[in-house]
């Protein structure tokens, strides 16, 4: 059974994949509304990427503590 942190990381990774796919589609158009939406998506991608990095660091720290106390 996966831990809650592992599930969170997987869910955020999945969301990041979907956002990156959407951003790529928006980036291929000259529509100004799509360009504006792309800027919003890029911000969301950055924020979620930072969250995944934080969760991975937490997971590593937790595993280290568990191993030290085993």
Secondary structure, 3 states (H helix, E strand, C coil): CCCHHHHHHHHHHHHHHHHHHHHHHHHCCCCHHHHHHHHHHHHHHHHHHHHHHHHHHHHHHHHHHHHHCC
